[in-house]
Amino acid sequence: MANPFRGQVIRLYKTLLYLGREYPQGAAYFRGRLKSAFMKNKDETDPGKIQKLVARGDFVIKELEALYFLRKYRAMKKRYYDPEK
């Protein structure tokens, strides 16, 4: 029987892998942590638990996007505003 959450999990993994390219500690560090997190839960079969894990992954995506946006904002602010004012 095919897992109905398989597509969601693969989409989540690919999105996180893509976002991890700009991670402050490096892409290799992020990729290792991402793989270990997914491998830890690879044998999960409970649909409720899988749905919670996917929701947590979506939360992590939002947090990473916020982190990157803040980093870009700080760089732009630093570039265009005088720090002595």
Backbone as CSV, one residue per row, in Angstrom:
resi,resn,N_x,N_y,N_z,CA_x,CA_y,CA_z,C_x,C_y,C_z
1,MET,0.839,-1.184,0.000,0.000,0.000,0.000,0.886,1.250,0.000
2,ALA,0.595,2.169,-0.876,1.369,3.403,-0.979,0.980,4.354,0.148
3,ASN,1.950,5.053,0.640,1.711,6.012,1.714,1.133,7.300,1.117
4,PRO,-0.021,7.755,1.599,-0.622,8.971,1.035,0.169,10.244,1.350
5,PHE,1.071,10.202,2.314,1.862,11.370,2.690,3.195,11.426,1.973
6,ARG,3.480,10.446,1.151,4.786,10.367,0.484,5.089,11.632,-0.315
7,GLY,4.137,12.108,-1.082,4.345,13.313,-1.887,4.621,14.537,-1.036
8,GLN,3.893,14.658,0.067,4.107,15.796,0.975,5.494,15.746,1.593
9,VAL,5.922,14.557,1.986,7.222,14.410,2.639,8.346,14.711,1.641
10,ILE,8.206,14.234,0.422,9.240,14.488,-0.593,9.293,15.981,-0.925
11,ARG,8.132,16.624,-1.058,8.093,18.068,-1.320,8.764,18.835,-0.184
12,LEU,8.469,18.429,1.046,9.051,19.071,2.219,10.571,18.928,2.218
13,TYR,11.054,17.726,1.938,12.504,17.476,1.920,13.180,18.317,0.844
14,LYS,12.607,18.355,-0.351,13.207,19.124,-1.441,13.219,20.615,-1.138
15,THR,12.141,21.107,-0.549,12.080,22.525,-0.205,13.116,22.875,0.852
16,LEU,13.224,22.048,1.865,14.215,22.305,2.907,15.639,22.194,2.361
17,LEU,15.866,21.248,1.483,17.181,21.093,0.868,17.539,22.344,0.068
18,TYR,16.558,22.885,-0.653,16.783,24.099,-1.430,17.075,25.290,-0.512
19,LEU,16.293,25.432,0.555,16.495,26.546,1.478,17.805,26.423,2.252
20,GLY,18.280,25.213,2.428,19.506,24.985,3.185,20.762,25.455,2.483
21,ARG,20.661,25.793,1.207,21.847,26.247,0.473,22.420,27.528,1.044
22,GLU,21.589,28.368,1.636,22.048,29.656,2.167,22.149,29.653,3.695
23,TYR,22.138,28.488,4.310,22.162,28.411,5.772,23.465,29.008,6.297
24,PRO,23.402,29.796,7.370,24.605,30.476,7.876,25.765,29.543,8.239
25,GLN,25.487,28.344,8.717,26.572,27.429,9.103,27.028,26.556,7.947
26,GLY,26.469,26.753,6.783,26.905,26.030,5.598,25.886,25.014,5.120
27,ALA,25.903,24.804,3.827,24.946,23.884,3.215,25.210,22.437,3.636
28,ALA,26.476,22.063,3.759,26.801,20.687,4.141,26.305,20.379,5.554
29,TYR,26.463,21.317,6.463,25.973,21.144,7.828,24.457,20.960,7.828
30,PHE,23.766,21.825,7.086,22.310,21.759,7.034,21.844,20.454,6.404
31,ARG,22.497,20.044,5.326,22.116,18.815,4.630,22.258,17.602,5.550
32,GLY,23.325,17.553,6.316,23.521,16.449,7.259,22.458,16.404,8.336
33,ARG,22.140,17.557,8.890,21.108,17.619,9.924,19.733,17.271,9.360
34,LEU,19.462,17.729,8.141,18.185,17.449,7.492,18.029,15.957,7.239
35,LYS,19.072,15.345,6.720,19.005,13.914,6.427,18.815,13.101,7.702
36,SER,19.537,13.454,8.755,19.397,12.697,10.004,17.993,12.859,10.596
37,ALA,17.407,14.052,10.461,16.054,14.274,10.978,15.039,13.431,10.216
38,PHE,15.193,13.359,8.906,14.258,12.567,8.113,14.484,11.069,8.322
39,MET,15.719,10.650,8.460,16.011,9.226,8.659,15.536,8.753,10.032
40,LYS,15.540,9.649,11.008,15.082,9.289,12.344,13.609,8.896,12.331
41,ASN,12.841,9.515,11.448,11.400,9.271,11.407,10.964,8.480,10.184
42,LYS,11.881,7.801,9.536,11.550,7.113,8.282,10.600,5.929,8.468
43,ASP,10.566,5.337,9.638,9.722,4.166,9.870,8.367,4.515,10.484
44,GLU,8.056,5.791,10.563,6.788,6.217,11.149,5.627,5.837,10.233
45,THR,4.593,5.215,10.802,3.445,4.785,10.010,2.134,5.419,10.471
46,ASP,2.116,6.007,11.640,0.899,6.625,12.168,0.575,7.903,11.379
47,PRO,-0.573,7.960,10.706,-0.909,9.146,9.891,-0.958,10.449,10.690
48,GLY,-1.429,10.396,11.914,-1.482,11.603,12.742,-0.095,12.126,13.058
49,LYS,0.793,11.222,13.391,2.178,11.606,13.708,2.885,12.155,12.471
50,ILE,2.647,11.517,11.325,3.263,11.991,10.084,2.760,13.395,9.760
51,GLN,1.482,13.626,9.947,0.915,14.943,9.675,1.528,15.994,10.597
52,LYS,1.758,15.651,11.858,2.399,16.583,12.795,3.830,16.871,12.376
53,LEU,4.545,15.852,11.915,5.921,16.041,11.482,5.987,16.926,10.236
54,VAL,5.057,16.736,9.314,5.005,17.580,8.117,4.681,19.020,8.505
55,ALA,3.767,19.209,9.440,3.426,20.557,9.908,4.635,21.218,10.565
56,ARG,5.406,20.442,11.312,6.616,20.983,11.933,7.631,21.378,10.869
57,GLY,7.729,20.577,9.822,8.620,20.906,8.712,8.201,22.190,8.014
58,ASP,6.901,22.379,7.839,6.414,23.627,7.238,6.742,24.824,8.119
59,PHE,6.673,24.631,9.434,7.046,25.689,10.368,8.529,26.034,10.224
60,VAL,9.360,25.019,10.077,10.799,25.239,9.902,11.055,26.017,8.610
61,ILE,10.305,25.715,7.566,10.449,26.449,6.302,10.152,27.931,6.521
62,LYS,9.081,28.222,7.226,8.727,29.620,7.490,9.796,30.318,8.321
63,GLU,10.354,29.610,9.282,11.405,30.196,10.114,12.669,30.473,9.299
64,LEU,13.034,29.566,8.417,14.206,29.779,7.570,13.989,30.968,6.637
65,GLU,12.809,31.068,6.066,12.516,32.198,5.190,12.597,33.510,5.961
66,ALA,12.114,33.519,7.192,12.201,34.725,8.025,13.655,35.055,8.342
67,LEU,14.462,34.054,8.618,15.880,34.247,8.902,16.587,34.865,7.704
68,TYR,16.318,34.346,6.516,16.956,34.863,5.313,16.485,36.282,5.004
69,PHE,15.197,36.549,5.190,14.680,37.882,4.950,15.328,38.887,5.901
70,LEU,15.459,38.519,7.159,16.072,39.403,8.139,17.535,39.661,7.802
71,ARG,18.237,38.629,7.359,19.643,38.794,6.983,19.770,39.760,5.803
72,LYS,18.886,39.625,4.811,18.925,40.524,3.655,18.552,41.944,4.057
73,TYR,17.587,42.077,4.943,17.185,43.397,5.420,18.338,44.086,6.137
74,ARG,19.026,43.356,6.994,20.152,43.941,7.725,21.276,44.350,6.780
75,ALA,21.527,43.542,5.752,22.564,43.881,4.786,22.196,45.149,4.023
76,MET,20.933,45.270,3.615,20.499,46.469,2.891,20.559,47.697,3.800
77,LYS,20.142,47.541,5.028,20.172,48.660,5.963,21.608,49.107,6.202
78,LYS,22.503,48.177,6.368,23.904,48.466,6.605,24.531,49.163,5.393
79,ARG,24.095,48.763,4.211,24.663,49.304,2.986,24.196,50.730,2.712
80,TYR,22.949,51.051,3.035,22.391,52.338,2.620,22.215,53.361,3.722
81,TYR,22.365,52.974,4.968,22.198,53.942,6.049,23.504,54.109,6.809
82,ASP,23.755,55.345,7.190,24.972,55.643,7.930,24.842,55.116,9.357
83,PRO,25.745,54.246,9.800,25.635,53.671,11.151,25.885,54.672,12.269
84,GLU,26.464,55.849,11.955,26.761,56.816,13.004,25.569,57.687,13.360
85,LYS,24.506,57.641,12.580,23.326,58.470,12.866,22.429,57.823,13.862
